[in-house]
Amino acid sequence: MAIQAVSLIAAIAIFRKATTSNVIYSARGLWSVLAVWIVGHWFANRERDQGGSVFRARLVGAGLLLAAVTLAVLAR
């Protein structure tokens, strides 16, 4: 978590785009769903075996969260 925090602060300090950095950072839910699906089996994770419908539901949920954060940030 410390690496995430330092990366976010560094991105804001370097690029001076706090809004864009926040939207990209909020995409971590989407990336985590994809990461578990792609490399989770390397760590004996069995989520991949639950099937495509579970993956699609999680992907839609992560996408909705990303869309909500994007709308909230852009609506300011």
C-alpha positions in Angstrom: 0.0 0.0 0.0 2.9 2.3 0.7 4.2 1.8 -2.9 0.7 2.7 -4.2 0.7 5.9 -2.1 4.2 7.0 -3.1 3.4 6.3 -6.7 0.3 8.4 -6.6 2.0 11.3 -4.9 4.9 11.1 -7.3 2.6 11.1 -10.3 0.8 14.2 -9.0 4.1 15.9 -8.1 5.7 15.2 -11.5 2.7 15.7 -13.8 0.6 18.2 -11.8 -2.6 16.5 -12.8 -4.3 15.4 -9.6 -7.7 14.7 -11.3 -6.2 12.5 -14.0 -4.0 10.7 -11.5 -7.0 10.0 -9.3 -9.0 8.5 -12.2 -6.1 6.3 -13.2 -5.5 5.3 -9.6 -9.2 4.3 -9.2 -8.7 1.9 -12.1 -6.8 -0.4 -9.7 -10.0 -2.4 -9.1 -10.2 -3.1 -12.8 -6.5 -4.0 -13.0 -6.8 -6.3 -9.9 -9.6 -8.3 -11.5 -7.5 -8.8 -14.6 -4.4 -9.6 -12.7 -6.1 -12.3 -10.7 -7.6 -13.8 -13.8 -4.3 -13.8 -15.7 -1.6 -14.6 -13.1 -3.6 -15.8 -10.1 -3.0 -19.5 -10.9 0.7 -18.9 -10.3 -0.1 -18.3 -6.6 -2.6 -21.2 -6.3 -5.6 -18.9 -6.7 -8.7 -20.9 -7.8 -10.9 -17.9 -8.8 -10.2 -18.6 -12.5 -11.9 -22.0 -12.1 -15.2 -20.3 -11.2 -16.0 -19.6 -14.9 -16.5 -16.8 -17.3 -19.8 -15.5 -15.8 -18.1 -14.8 -12.5 -15.2 -13.0 -14.2 -17.6 -10.9 -16.3 -19.6 -9.9 -13.2 -16.4 -8.8 -11.4 -15.2 -7.0 -14.5 -18.5 -5.2 -14.9 -18.4 -4.2 -11.2 -14.9 -2.9 -11.5 -15.8 -1.0 -14.7 -18.8 0.6 -13.0 -16.7 1.7 -10.0 -14.2 3.2 -12.4 -17.0 5.0 -14.3 -18.5 6.3 -11.1 -15.2 7.7 -9.9 -14.5 9.3 -13.3 -18.0 11.0 -13.3 -17.6 12.2 -9.7 -14.2 13.7 -10.5 -15.2 15.3 -13.8 -18.5 16.7 -12.3 -16.7 19.0 -9.9 
